Amino acid sequence: MRLKRFLSAVLFSFSALLVFLFIVEDRIVLPAWLQVVGRMHPLFLHLPIVLLVVNCIWFLFIPKKAFPKQLQQEIGDWLLLNAALAAVVTALMGLFLAREASYDADAMVW
């Protein structure tokens, strides 16, 4: 339970950071190590989608009698929390990638 609360707090913090960085996007200057993190955006891009699909499969196709109701709900909550964390981290990586000098601003808007 503590881990879930901690990850929820991390999710909220990363979401607030993401909103702040979108507001001040034109003033961001990235150090070299964050540019490397931004280049990993395509690698992590589909992870939240896969976790959401796994969550849907978990609730739709796993027999209800195979697991206790509490365990089913717990696994579903963990899948959703991990999907949300992966989505926020992927969005931050995408923002870092967009701020890299090698990308054209017009291409990023498209």
N, C-alpha and C positions, 0 to 999 in steps of 0.2 A: 504493500500500500504506500509506503514511503517513496519507493522508486517511482510509482505512478504520479504521486504528487510533485515530486522533483521534476519529472519529465514534463508535466503540465506547466510548471513554472518556467522551465526552459523554453517551452513552446510559446508561452505568452511573451517572454523576454525577446525571443527571436522575432516574433510577429511585430512587436513594438519597434525593434531595431529596423526591420524591413520597412515599416511605414515611415520612420524617420529618414532612412536612406533614400526612399523615393521622393520625399519632400526636398531634400538637399542634393538631389542626384547630380545637378550641374556643377556642384562644387566639390565633388569627391575626387581625390587623388589617391590612387591605390599604390601601395608598396608592391614590390616584385613578388613577394610570397603570396599575396592575395590574388595577384593575377594568375598564378598557378592554380589556386583554388577555383577561380572563375573558369579556367579551362576544363575543369572536371564537370562542368554543368551538363554537357551532353551525356556523360556517363551516368549521372544520377537522375536524369530527366524522367525516365519511365518507372523508377522505383515507387513513387507514390501511386501511380496508376495501377501497378501490379498489386500493391498492398490493398487497394480498394477492391480490385477484382477478386483477390483471395478472400477478402471479407465478405463479399457478396456470395461467393461460392460456399464459404463456411456457413452462412445463415440459410442459404437456399437449398443446398444439396446434401449437407451432412444430416443424417437421421437424428431426429430430436431425442430419440431414446438411447442413442449411442453414448451420450455424455450427459451429466447432470446439468440442469438449467443454469446453475450458478457458474459452472466451468465454461459453458458455451458463451455466456454473457462476458465473462472475464477475458476469454480469448478474443472475442469480437472487440472489446474495448481496447485491448493491447494492439490489435491490428489497426484500428482507427487512429490511436495515438501515434503509433509509428508512422502511419501514412501522413498524418498532419505534420509531424516533425520532418519527415523526408521532403514534404512539399515546401515547407518554409526554408529549409537548408538549400533546396534546389533553386528556389526563387532568389535567395541571397547570392548563390553562385552565378545565376543568370544576370543579376544586376552587376556583379563584379566583372563578368565577361563583357557585358554591354559597355562598361566604362573603359575597357581596354582600348588602346589607341589603334589597334589593327582593324577595328570594325567601323564601317561607315554608319553614321547616325541615321541616315535615311533608310538604310537597309534594316536597321534594328526596329524602326517604327513600323515598317511593313510587316 
